[in-house]
Amino acid sequence: MRILILANIGIGLYKFRRELLEELVKEHEVFFCIPNDEYVEPIKALGCQFIDNPLLDRHGTNPVKELKLIGFYKNVLRSIKPNIVFTYTIKPNAYGGMACASLGIPYVVNVTGLGTAVENGGLMQRVALMLYKAGLRKAQKVFFQNTENRDFMVSRGVVKDRYDMLPGSGVNLDQYQTQPYPNGETIDFVFIARVMKEKGIDQYLEAAKVIRERHPETRFHICGFCEQNYEQTLRELSDNGTVIYHGLVADMKPIYCMASCTVHPTYYPEGLSNVLLESAASGRPIITTNRSGCREVITDDVNGFIVKQQDSADLIEKIEKFLALSNAERKAMGLAGRAKVESEFDRKIVIQKYLEETKKVCKNGL
């Protein structure tokens, strides 16, 4: 069989779907269509064939360019003649789905989060839902990563049936193994995300200022690409010792090994947080917000603490609560998180769901 994968960026395919690609190439011819980036060569090395997509602008809203993208996808489909297509993120889901539907090609959609356009309401929400409805109408299966996204799309009539749940992207439990819990002189918190407002960086920085004053043995680390409007702030707070900024980190395992706790105060509309899955798999307690995409990974007071969205005072209170625990209690929290992801979020679950959809096409002789 020929399998075509449509996505908007290489890092997501390589970091979170590599095991699926490795499984698919064992028996099938696999193509992936994304804008050319630094992850193309690593994905090609897995045995996949690359198709460049120069038209996909992740943040663009020009209707002429968007229509061209649909035409581009149709040309790719006619050229490759895939038996099935897997799509990820809103534009490949919507426009790739429209192209597949028009040509009668089976396709499987993964809703990796609704995005700010849907979350914020108004005209952009209406447009996004209209595009989603057109793109998902003939999907063989629509996968959701959290129940809130699923219920929202069902209630708006975007999907009616042929949908299912995934445990996010899952986590590779062999790659992210339980790390020995730190027992040093410092207690290290880590924020892992793009440094942007919706990821809760303001709340994290405010907490770092307060907690460092009260507890000088604490350290507040930040890992992730910095949006321009935070560069000066991070520089100043790094210089005075409030935070330790690592920049964009390729290999997170040493960070998880060093960390005492992962703090993820996001209010960004995520599908399901890979940061939380990897942290829990590594045996680290988590402090995160009470919202879809995060609450699924945490049991409050068991493997971490839940905080209110955009509430610095509540975050400070929960960090204080964590600091009041003994090191043995913190370690037990981390192990409880590991047990949770082992039972609920193994990436093998995701792979099996996709293989089942592929087998349906084989069975139907398409």
C-alpha positions as a Markdown table, in Angstrom:
| # | Residue | x | y | z |
|---|---|---|---|---|
| 1 | Met | 0.0 | 0.0 | 0.0 |
| 2 | Arg | 0.9 | 3.6 | -0.4 |
| 3 | Ile | 0.4 | 5.9 | 2.6 |
| 4 | Leu | 0.6 | 9.7 | 2.4 |
| 5 | Ile | 1.1 | 11.8 | 5.5 |
| 6 | Leu | 0.1 | 15.5 | 5.5 |
| 7 | Ala | 1.4 | 17.7 | 8.3 |
| 8 | Asn | 2.5 | 21.3 | 8.8 |
| 9 | Ile | 6.0 | 20.8 | 10.3 |
| 10 | Gly | 8.6 | 18.1 | 10.6 |
| 11 | Ile | 9.4 | 18.2 | 14.3 |
| 12 | Gly | 6.0 | 16.8 | 15.2 |
| 13 | Leu | 6.3 | 13.9 | 12.8 |
| 14 | Tyr | 9.8 | 13.0 | 13.9 |
| 15 | Lys | 9.5 | 13.5 | 17.7 |
| 16 | Phe | 6.0 | 12.2 | 18.3 |
| 17 | Arg | 5.2 | 9.9 | 15.3 |
| 18 | Arg | 8.5 | 8.4 | 14.5 |
| 19 | Glu | 7.6 | 5.0 | 15.9 |
| 20 | Leu | 4.4 | 4.9 | 13.8 |
| 21 | Leu | 6.5 | 5.8 | 10.7 |
| 22 | Glu | 9.0 | 3.0 | 11.5 |
| 23 | Glu | 6.1 | 0.6 | 11.8 |
| 24 | Leu | 4.4 | 1.7 | 8.6 |
| 25 | Val | 7.6 | 1.5 | 6.4 |
| 26 | Lys | 8.0 | -2.2 | 7.3 |
| 27 | Glu | 5.1 | -3.1 | 5.0 |
| 28 | His | 4.1 | 0.0 | 3.1 |
| 29 | Glu | 5.4 | 2.7 | 0.9 |
| 30 | Val | 5.2 | 5.9 | 3.0 |
| 31 | Phe | 5.3 | 9.5 | 1.7 |
| 32 | Phe | 5.2 | 12.6 | 3.8 |
| 33 | Cys | 4.3 | 16.1 | 2.6 |
| 34 | Ile | 5.5 | 19.1 | 4.7 |
| 35 | Pro | 7.3 | 22.4 | 4.1 |
| 36 | Asn | 11.0 | 21.7 | 3.8 |
| 37 | Asp | 12.8 | 22.0 | 7.2 |
| 38 | Glu | 15.6 | 20.5 | 9.3 |
| 39 | Tyr | 13.6 | 17.3 | 10.1 |
| 40 | Val | 13.1 | 16.2 | 6.5 |
| 41 | Glu | 16.4 | 14.3 | 6.3 |
| 42 | Pro | 15.9 | 12.4 | 9.6 |
| 43 | Ile | 12.4 | 11.4 | 8.5 |
| 44 | Lys | 13.7 | 10.3 | 5.1 |
| 45 | Ala | 16.3 | 8.2 | 7.0 |
| 46 | Leu | 13.4 | 6.2 | 8.5 |
| 47 | Gly | 12.5 | 5.1 | 4.9 |
| 48 | Cys | 9.9 | 7.7 | 4.0 |
| 49 | Gln | 9.8 | 9.6 | 0.8 |
| 50 | Phe | 9.6 | 13.4 | 0.9 |
| 51 | Ile | 7.2 | 15.7 | -1.0 |
| 52 | Asp | 7.9 | 19.4 | -0.5 |
| 53 | Asn | 5.0 | 21.7 | 0.3 |
| 54 | Pro | 6.1 | 25.3 | -0.3 |
| 55 | Leu | 2.5 | 26.6 | -0.1 |
| 56 | Leu | 1.7 | 25.8 | 3.5 |
| 57 | Asp | 1.8 | 28.9 | 5.7 |
| 58 | Arg | 0.9 | 27.9 | 9.2 |
| 59 | His | -0.3 | 31.3 | 10.2 |
| 60 | Gly | -1.5 | 32.6 | 6.9 |
| 61 | Thr | -5.1 | 33.7 | 6.2 |
| 62 | Asn | -4.9 | 34.8 | 2.6 |
| 63 | Pro | -7.9 | 33.1 | 0.9 |
| 64 | Val | -6.2 | 32.9 | -2.5 |
| 65 | Lys | -3.2 | 31.1 | -1.1 |
| 66 | Glu | -5.4 | 28.8 | 0.9 |
| 67 | Leu | -7.3 | 27.8 | -2.3 |
| 68 | Lys | -4.0 | 27.1 | -4.0 |
| 69 | Leu | -3.1 | 24.8 | -1.1 |
| 70 | Ile | -6.2 | 22.7 | -1.8 |
| 71 | Gly | -5.2 | 22.5 | -5.4 |
| 72 | Phe | -1.7 | 21.6 | -4.5 |
| 73 | Tyr | -2.9 | 18.7 | -2.3 |
| 74 | Lys | -5.1 | 17.4 | -5.1 |
| 75 | Asn | -2.1 | 17.4 | -7.5 |
| 76 | Val | -0.1 | 15.5 | -4.9 |
| 77 | Leu | -2.9 | 12.9 | -4.4 |
| 78 | Arg | -3.2 | 12.4 | -8.2 |
| 79 | Ser | 0.5 | 12.0 | -8.5 |
| 80 | Ile | 1.1 | 9.6 | -5.6 |
| 81 | Lys | -2.2 | 7.8 | -5.7 |
| 82 | Pro | -2.2 | 6.8 | -2.0 |
| 83 | Asn | -4.4 | 4.1 | -0.7 |
| 84 | Ile | -4.9 | 6.1 | 2.6 |
| 85 | Val | -3.9 | 9.5 | 3.9 |
| 86 | Phe | -3.1 | 10.5 | 7.5 |
| 87 | Thr | -3.5 | 14.2 | 8.3 |
| 88 | Tyr | -2.3 | 16.3 | 11.3 |
| 89 | Thr | -3.1 | 19.9 | 12.4 |
| 90 | Ile | -5.8 | 22.2 | 11.2 |
| 91 | Lys | -4.7 | 23.1 | 7.6 |
| 92 | Pro | -3.7 | 19.6 | 6.5 |
| 93 | Asn | -6.8 | 18.3 | 8.3 |
| 94 | Ala | -9.1 | 20.8 | 6.6 |
| 95 | Tyr | -7.6 | 21.3 | 3.1 |
| 96 | Gly | -6.1 | 17.9 | 2.8 |
| 97 | Gly | -9.4 | 16.4 | 3.9 |
| 98 | Met | -11.2 | 18.4 | 1.3 |
| 99 | Ala | -8.8 | 17.2 | -1.4 |
| 100 | Cys | -9.1 | 13.5 | -0.3 |
| 101 | Ala | -12.9 | 13.8 | -0.1 |
| 102 | Ser | -13.2 | 15.2 | -3.6 |
| 103 | Leu | -11.0 | 12.4 | -5.0 |
| 104 | Gly | -12.6 | 9.6 | -3.0 |
| 105 | Ile | -9.4 | 8.7 | -1.1 |
| 106 | Pro | -9.7 | 7.3 | 2.4 |
| 107 | Tyr | -8.2 | 9.6 | 5.0 |
| 108 | Val | -7.7 | 9.6 | 8.8 |
| 109 | Val | -7.7 | 13.0 | 10.7 |
| 110 | Asn | -5.9 | 13.7 | 13.9 |
| 111 | Val | -7.2 | 16.8 | 15.8 |
| 112 | Thr | -4.1 | 17.7 | 17.7 |
| 113 | Gly | -5.9 | 20.6 | 19.4 |
| 114 | Leu | -8.4 | 23.2 | 18.3 |
| 115 | Gly | -6.0 | 26.1 | 18.2 |
| 116 | Thr | -6.6 | 29.7 | 19.1 |
| 117 | Ala | -8.8 | 30.5 | 16.1 |
| 118 | Val | -11.5 | 28.1 | 17.5 |
| 119 | Glu | -10.8 | 28.7 | 21.2 |
| 120 | Asn | -11.2 | 32.5 | 21.0 |
| 121 | Gly | -14.6 | 32.5 | 19.3 |
| 122 | Gly | -15.9 | 35.1 | 16.9 |
| 123 | Leu | -15.5 | 35.3 | 13.1 |
| 124 | Met | -12.3 | 33.2 | 13.1 |
| 125 | Gln | -14.0 | 30.4 | 15.0 |
| 126 | Arg | -16.9 | 30.3 | 12.5 |
| 127 | Val | -14.5 | 30.2 | 9.6 |
| 128 | Ala | -12.4 | 27.5 | 11.2 |
| 129 | Leu | -15.4 | 25.4 | 12.0 |
| 130 | Met | -16.7 | 25.8 | 8.4 |
| 131 | Leu | -13.3 | 24.6 | 7.1 |
| 132 | Tyr | -13.2 | 21.7 | 9.6 |
| 133 | Lys | -16.7 | 20.6 | 8.7 |
| 134 | Ala | -15.8 | 20.5 | 5.0 |
| 135 | Gly | -12.5 | 18.8 | 5.6 |
| 136 | Leu | -13.8 | 16.1 | 8.0 |
| 137 | Arg | -17.1 | 15.2 | 6.4 |
| 138 | Lys | -15.9 | 12.1 | 4.6 |
| 139 | Ala | -13.1 | 11.0 | 6.9 |
| 140 | Gln | -12.7 | 7.3 | 7.5 |
| 141 | Lys | -11.9 | 8.2 | 11.2 |
| 142 | Val | -11.4 | 11.4 | 13.2 |
| 143 | Phe | -9.1 | 11.0 | 16.2 |
| 144 | Phe | -9.4 | 13.4 | 19.1 |
| 145 | Gln | -6.8 | 13.7 | 21.9 |
| 146 | Asn | -9.1 | 15.0 | 24.6 |
| 147 | Thr | -12.8 | 14.7 | 25.3 |
| 148 | Glu | -13.4 | 18.5 | 25.5 |
| 149 | Asn | -12.3 | 18.9 | 21.8 |
| 150 | Arg | -14.4 | 15.9 | 20.8 |
| 151 | Asp | -17.5 | 17.1 | 22.6 |
| 152 | Phe | -17.1 | 20.6 | 21.1 |
| 153 | Met | -16.8 | 19.3 | 17.6 |
| 154 | Val | -19.7 | 16.9 | 18.0 |
| 155 | Ser | -21.9 | 19.6 | 19.5 |
| 156 | Arg | -21.2 | 21.9 | 16.5 |
| 157 | Gly | -22.0 | 19.2 | 14.0 |
| 158 | Val | -18.5 | 19.1 | 12.6 |
| 159 | Val | -18.4 | 15.3 | 13.2 |
| 160 | Lys | -21.3 | 13.0 | 13.7 |
| 161 | Asp | -19.8 | 9.5 | 13.8 |
| 162 | Arg | -16.6 | 7.6 | 12.8 |
| 163 | Tyr | -14.6 | 9.3 | 15.6 |
| 164 | Asp | -12.4 | 7.8 | 18.3 |
| 165 | Met | -10.1 | 8.9 | 21.1 |
| 166 | Leu | -6.3 | 8.7 | 21.3 |
| 167 | Pro | -4.1 | 9.2 | 24.4 |
| 168 | Gly | -2.5 | 12.2 | 22.7 |
| 169 | Ser | 0.6 | 11.3 | 20.8 |
| 170 | Gly | 1.4 | 8.8 | 23.5 |
| 171 | Val | 4.8 | 8.5 | 25.0 |
| 172 | Asn | 7.6 | 6.1 | 24.2 |
| 173 | Leu | 8.1 | 4.3 | 27.5 |
| 174 | Asp | 11.4 | 2.8 | 26.4 |
| 175 | Gln | 12.9 | 6.2 | 25.3 |
| 176 | Tyr | 11.6 | 8.0 | 28.4 |
| 177 | Gln | 12.4 | 5.7 | 31.3 |
| 178 | Thr | 12.1 | 6.5 | 35.0 |
| 179 | Gln | 15.1 | 8.6 | 36.1 |
| 180 | Pro | 16.6 | 8.4 | 39.6 |
| 181 | Tyr | 15.0 | 11.2 | 41.6 |
| 182 | Pro | 17.4 | 14.0 | 42.5 |
| 183 | Asn | 18.4 | 14.4 | 46.1 |
| 184 | Gly | 20.9 | 17.3 | 45.8 |
| 185 | Glu | 21.2 | 20.7 | 47.5 |
| 186 | Thr | 18.8 | 22.4 | 45.0 |
| 187 | Ile | 15.2 | 21.8 | 44.1 |
| 188 | Asp | 14.8 | 22.4 | 40.4 |
| 189 | Phe | 11.6 | 23.4 | 38.6 |
| 190 | Val | 11.5 | 23.4 | 34.8 |
| 191 | Phe | 9.2 | 25.1 | 32.3 |
| 192 | Ile | 9.3 | 23.4 | 28.9 |
| 193 | Ala | 7.4 | 25.1 | 26.1 |
| 194 | Arg | 7.6 | 28.0 | 23.6 |
| 195 | Val | 8.2 | 31.1 | 25.7 |
| 196 | Met | 4.9 | 32.8 | 24.9 |
| 197 | Lys | 2.0 | 34.3 | 26.9 |
| 198 | Glu | -0.5 | 31.5 | 26.3 |
| 199 | Lys | 1.9 | 28.9 | 27.7 |
| 200 | Gly | 1.8 | 30.5 | 31.1 |
| 201 | Ile | 5.3 | 32.0 | 31.0 |
| 202 | Asp | 4.1 | 35.2 | 32.9 |
| 203 | Gln | 2.8 | 33.1 | 35.8 |
| 204 | Tyr | 6.0 | 31.0 | 35.9 |
| 205 | Leu | 8.2 | 34.1 | 36.0 |
| 206 | Glu | 6.1 | 35.7 | 38.7 |
| 207 | Ala | 6.3 | 32.5 | 40.7 |
| 208 | Ala | 10.1 | 32.3 | 40.2 |
| 209 | Lys | 10.6 | 35.8 | 41.6 |
| 210 | Val | 8.5 | 35.1 | 44.7 |
| 211 | Ile | 9.7 | 31.6 | 45.4 |
| 212 | Arg | 13.4 | 32.4 | 44.9 |
| 213 | Glu | 13.1 | 35.1 | 47.5 |
| 214 | Arg | 11.6 | 32.7 | 50.0 |
| 215 | His | 13.5 | 29.6 | 49.1 |
| 216 | Pro | 17.0 | 30.3 | 47.8 |
| 217 | Glu | 17.7 | 26.6 | 47.3 |
| 218 | Thr | 15.2 | 26.5 | 44.4 |
| 219 | Arg | 16.1 | 26.9 | 40.8 |
| 220 | Phe | 13.7 | 27.8 | 37.9 |
| 221 | His | 14.8 | 26.5 | 34.5 |
| 222 | Ile | 13.2 | 27.4 | 31.1 |
| 223 | Cys | 13.6 | 25.3 | 28.0 |
| 224 | Gly | 12.1 | 26.4 | 24.7 |
| 225 | Phe | 12.1 | 28.8 | 21.8 |
| 226 | Cys | 11.7 | 32.4 | 23.0 |
| 227 | Glu | 9.2 | 34.6 | 21.3 |
| 228 | Gln | 10.7 | 38.1 | 20.6 |
| 229 | Asn | 8.7 | 40.0 | 23.2 |
| 230 | Tyr | 10.2 | 37.9 | 26.0 |
| 231 | Glu | 13.9 | 38.1 | 25.0 |
| 232 | Gln | 14.7 | 41.1 | 27.1 |
| 233 | Thr | 12.8 | 39.8 | 30.1 |
| 234 | Leu | 14.6 | 36.5 | 30.0 |
| 235 | Arg | 18.0 | 38.2 | 29.6 |
| 236 | Glu | 17.4 | 40.3 | 32.7 |
| 237 | Leu | 16.0 | 37.5 | 34.9 |
| 238 | Ser | 18.9 | 35.2 | 33.8 |
| 239 | Asp | 21.5 | 37.9 | 34.6 |
| 240 | Asn | 20.1 | 38.4 | 38.2 |
| 241 | Gly | 19.7 | 34.6 | 38.8 |
| 242 | Thr | 15.9 | 34.4 | 39.0 |
| 243 | Val | 15.8 | 31.9 | 36.1 |
| 244 | Ile | 18.1 | 29.7 | 34.1 |
| 245 | Tyr | 17.3 | 29.8 | 30.4 |
| 246 | His | 18.5 | 26.9 | 28.3 |
| 247 | Gly | 17.1 | 27.9 | 24.9 |
| 248 | Leu | 15.7 | 25.3 | 22.6 |
| 249 | Val | 16.9 | 21.9 | 23.9 |
| 250 | Ala | 17.1 | 19.0 | 21.4 |
| 251 | Asp | 17.6 | 16.2 | 23.9 |
| 252 | Met | 15.3 | 16.6 | 26.9 |
| 253 | Lys | 16.3 | 13.5 | 28.8 |
| 254 | Pro | 19.1 | 15.3 | 30.8 |
| 255 | Ile | 16.7 | 18.0 | 31.7 |
| 256 | Tyr | 14.1 | 15.6 | 33.0 |
| 257 | Cys | 16.9 | 13.8 | 34.9 |
| 258 | Met | 17.9 | 17.0 | 36.6 |
| 259 | Ala | 14.4 | 18.3 | 37.3 |
| 260 | Ser | 12.6 | 17.9 | 40.6 |
| 261 | Cys | 9.2 | 19.0 | 39.1 |
| 262 | Thr | 7.8 | 20.1 | 35.7 |
| 263 | Val | 5.7 | 23.3 | 35.8 |
| 264 | His | 3.3 | 23.6 | 32.8 |
| 265 | Pro | 0.9 | 26.5 | 33.6 |
| 266 | Thr | -0.4 | 26.7 | 30.0 |
| 267 | Tyr | -3.8 | 28.0 | 28.9 |
| 268 | Tyr | -3.0 | 27.3 | 25.2 |
| 269 | Pro | -5.6 | 25.1 | 23.4 |
| 270 | Glu | -3.5 | 21.9 | 23.2 |
| 271 | Gly | -4.6 | 18.4 | 22.2 |
| 272 | Leu | -2.7 | 16.6 | 24.9 |
| 273 | Ser | 0.6 | 17.9 | 26.3 |
| 274 | Asn | 3.7 | 15.9 | 25.3 |
| 275 | Val | 5.7 | 17.7 | 27.9 |
| 276 | Leu | 3.5 | 16.3 | 30.7 |
| 277 | Leu | 3.6 | 12.8 | 29.2 |
| 278 | Glu | 7.4 | 12.8 | 28.9 |
| 279 | Ser | 7.8 | 14.3 | 32.4 |
| 280 | Ala | 5.5 | 11.8 | 34.0 |
| 281 | Ala | 7.2 | 8.9 | 32.1 |
| 282 | Ser | 10.5 | 10.1 | 33.5 |
| 283 | Gly | 9.2 | 9.9 | 37.0 |
| 284 | Arg | 8.8 | 13.6 | 37.6 |
| 285 | Pro | 5.9 | 15.2 | 39.4 |
| 286 | Ile | 4.0 | 17.8 | 37.5 |
| 287 | Ile | 2.2 | 21.1 | 38.3 |
| 288 | Thr | -0.2 | 22.1 | 35.5 |
| 289 | Thr | -3.5 | 23.8 | 34.7 |
| 290 | Asn | -7.0 | 22.5 | 35.1 |
| 291 | Arg | -7.8 | 22.5 | 31.3 |
| 292 | Ser | -8.2 | 19.9 | 28.6 |
| 293 | Gly | -4.9 | 18.6 | 27.3 |
| 294 | Cys | -3.4 | 18.8 | 30.7 |
| 295 | Arg | -5.8 | 17.5 | 33.3 |
| 296 | Glu | -5.9 | 14.1 | 31.6 |
| 297 | Val | -2.3 | 13.5 | 32.6 |
| 298 | Ile | -2.6 | 14.5 | 36.3 |
| 299 | Thr | -4.4 | 13.2 | 39.3 |
| 300 | Asp | -4.4 | 16.1 | 41.8 |
| 301 | Asp | -2.3 | 15.4 | 44.9 |
| 302 | Val | -1.2 | 12.1 | 43.5 |
| 303 | Asn | 1.3 | 12.7 | 40.7 |
| 304 | Gly | 1.3 | 16.5 | 41.1 |
| 305 | Phe | -0.9 | 19.6 | 41.6 |
| 306 | Ile | -3.5 | 21.3 | 39.5 |
| 307 | Val | -3.5 | 25.1 | 39.3 |
| 308 | Lys | -6.0 | 27.6 | 38.1 |
| 309 | Gln | -5.4 | 29.2 | 34.7 |
| 310 | Gln | -3.6 | 32.5 | 34.6 |
| 311 | Asp | -3.4 | 32.6 | 38.4 |
| 312 | Ser | 0.1 | 33.4 | 39.7 |
| 313 | Ala | -1.0 | 33.3 | 43.3 |
| 314 | Asp | -2.4 | 29.8 | 43.0 |
| 315 | Leu | 0.8 | 28.6 | 41.2 |
| 316 | Ile | 2.9 | 30.1 | 44.0 |
| 317 | Glu | 0.7 | 28.3 | 46.6 |
| 318 | Lys | 1.0 | 24.9 | 44.8 |
| 319 | Ile | 4.8 | 25.3 | 44.4 |
| 320 | Glu | 5.0 | 26.0 | 48.2 |
| 321 | Lys | 2.9 | 22.9 | 48.8 |
| 322 | Phe | 5.3 | 20.9 | 46.7 |
| 323 | Leu | 8.3 | 22.3 | 48.6 |
| 324 | Ala | 6.7 | 21.3 | 51.9 |
| 325 | Leu | 6.8 | 17.6 | 50.9 |
| 326 | Ser | 9.7 | 15.4 | 51.8 |
| 327 | Asn | 12.0 | 14.2 | 49.1 |
| 328 | Ala | 10.5 | 10.7 | 49.5 |
| 329 | Glu | 7.0 | 12.1 | 49.0 |
| 330 | Arg | 8.1 | 14.0 | 45.8 |
| 331 | Lys | 9.7 | 10.8 | 44.5 |
| 332 | Ala | 6.5 | 8.9 | 45.2 |
| 333 | Met | 4.5 | 11.5 | 43.2 |
| 334 | Gly | 6.9 | 11.0 | 40.2 |
| 335 | Leu | 6.5 | 7.2 | 40.4 |
| 336 | Ala | 2.7 | 7.6 | 40.5 |
| 337 | Gly | 2.9 | 9.6 | 37.3 |
| 338 | Arg | 5.0 | 6.9 | 35.7 |
| 339 | Ala | 2.4 | 4.3 | 36.6 |
| 340 | Lys | -0.3 | 6.5 | 35.1 |
| 341 | Val | 1.3 | 6.9 | 31.7 |
| 342 | Glu | 2.2 | 3.2 | 31.6 |
| 343 | Ser | -1.4 | 2.2 | 31.9 |
| 344 | Glu | -3.0 | 5.0 | 29.9 |
| 345 | Phe | -0.6 | 6.7 | 27.5 |
| 346 | Asp | 1.8 | 4.2 | 26.0 |
| 347 | Arg | 2.5 | 5.2 | 22.4 |
| 348 | Lys | 1.9 | 1.6 | 21.3 |
| 349 | Ile | -1.8 | 2.3 | 21.8 |
| 350 | Val | -1.6 | 5.1 | 19.2 |
| 351 | Ile | 0.3 | 3.0 | 16.7 |
| 352 | Gln | -2.2 | 0.1 | 17.0 |
| 353 | Lys | -5.1 | 2.5 | 16.3 |
| 354 | Tyr | -3.5 | 3.7 | 13.1 |
| 355 | Leu | -2.6 | 0.1 | 12.0 |
| 356 | Glu | -6.3 | -0.8 | 12.5 |
| 357 | Glu | -7.4 | 2.0 | 10.1 |
| 358 | Thr | -4.8 | 0.9 | 7.6 |
| 359 | Lys | -6.0 | -2.7 | 7.8 |
| 360 | Lys | -9.6 | -1.5 | 7.0 |
| 361 | Val | -8.3 | -0.2 | 3.7 |
| 362 | Cys | -6.4 | -3.4 | 2.9 |
| 363 | Lys | -9.5 | -5.4 | 3.8 |
| 364 | Asn | -11.7 | -3.3 | 1.5 |
| 365 | Gly | -9.2 | -3.7 | -1.3 |
| 366 | Leu | -8.7 | 0.0 | -1.8 |
